[in-house]
Amino acid sequence: MDDQRAAPSIARDAAASSYRIFVRNLIVAASIGIHAHEKRQRGRLRVSAELEIAAALPKADDFAEVVDYETIVAGIKRIAGTKHINLVESFADQVASLCLSDRRVSFVRVAVEKLDIYPEAESVGVVIERRRRAG
C-alpha cells in the first residue's frame, strides 16, 4: 500500500523536473568595444551559456526531444560574425535571447569575456541571467 501512495508523488516529481545543458568557453572573434582600435580589429571573446530546460529528460533516446547545444553554438558564432557591437552586455543579451527563443528554456546564464584586453588580467566581461516570465 505504501508503494501505491509513493508512485503518484514520484510521477509528479518527474513531471516537474528539469535539466541543464551548457556551452563552456567557446572562443569567437567579434567586432566589439567602444575604442577605435576595437572597431578596426576583431577581438577574442570567451562565451559560456548554461540553459535550464523546464522538462524531464526524454524517455526515448531521441534527438528531436532535447534542446540542441549545436544550435546554441551556431547562434553564438552568428552573433559574433554580425555587425559591430559596442558592449559585452549587449552581446550577452543577444545570446540570452537566442537561448530563450526555445520555449523549453526557462532560465539562462551567459558569461561573455573579452580576452587580450589587459596583460595583467586573463579576461574582463559580464555575466547575465534571464528567466522566462510565467504565463
N, C-alpha and C positions, 0 to 999 in steps of 0.2 A: 504494500500500500504506500509506503514512503517513496518507493521508486516512481509510482504513478504521479504523486504530487510534485516530485522534483522535475519530471520531464517537461511540463509546460514552462517552468522557470528557466530551464536550460534553453528551450526554444525561444523564449523572449529575449534572453541574453544574446543569443546568436543573431537574432534579427536586429538588435541594437548595436551590434559590434561594428568595428571599423578596422582599417589597416592603413599603413603609410607606405608611400613609395618615395624615392628620393633620387636626386641627381647631385652628386658631390664634386665640387672642384672642377667644373667644366671651364677650360681656358678658351676664351674667344678674343678676337681683336675687334675693337669698336672705335668709332669716331665719337669720343666722349670727353667732355670737360669744357671749362669756361675760358681757358687760356689759349692764346693764338697758336702756340706750338701743339696743343692738343687737337686743335681744329685742322691742322695741317697733316698730322701723323696719327694713325690709329694706335690706340693703346691696348695693352693686355688687361683683360678682366678675368677674375675667377668668380664663377657663378655657381651657387648651390641653391637647390629648392627642395623642400620637404612638403609633401602633399598628404593630407589626411583624407582618406576615401571613406565616406559615410555609407559603407555597405560591408556585408560579410564577404569573406573570401569566396570566390566562385566554387560551387560544388564540383563542377567538371573542370578538367584541365583545358579550358577554352579561352584563347587569347581575346576573343570578342567581348568577354565579360569583365575585363580589367581595364584600368586606366593605363595607357601606354606611355612609358617614360621615353620611348623613342620620339613620340610626338612632342614631348616637352623639350627634349634636346634640340630637335629640328627647329622648334619655335624660338628658343633662345638664340640659336645661330641666326635665324632670320631677323630677329630684333637687332642683333649686333651688326648685321650687314646692311641695315637701312640707313636713313639719313642721320646726320649728326644729332647727338643728344647731349645737352648741357650737364645734366645732373645724374649721378648714380641713383639717386632716389627715383628719378623718372624711369630709368632703365629697370630698376627693381619693380616699380609699379606695373610696368608693361609685362614683365614676366609673371607677376602675380595675377594679372588679368588673364593672361594666356592660360595659366593653370586653372583658374576658376571658371573658364569657359566650358569645362566639362562639368555638368550638373552634379556628378557624383562626388566632386571635390568639395569638402566642407570647410577646409582650412588649408592655408599655405603659408610657409615661412620661406622668405627669399633673402639670400645674402649675396651682395654684389661688392666685390673688392677690386679696387684699382691697384694693379701691380706696378712696380718700377717707378713709383712717384717720388718716394724719399729713400735715399740709400740706407738710411738707418732704420727703416720700417719695412717689414715684409709686405704690408698692404695697408690701405685705408679704404673705408667703404661704409656700407649701411646694411642693416638687417630690418626687413619689414615683415609684418604679419597681417594677413587678411582672413576674415572669417565670413562665410556666406551668411547673408541675413536670412533669418527664418521667414518662411512664407512665400 
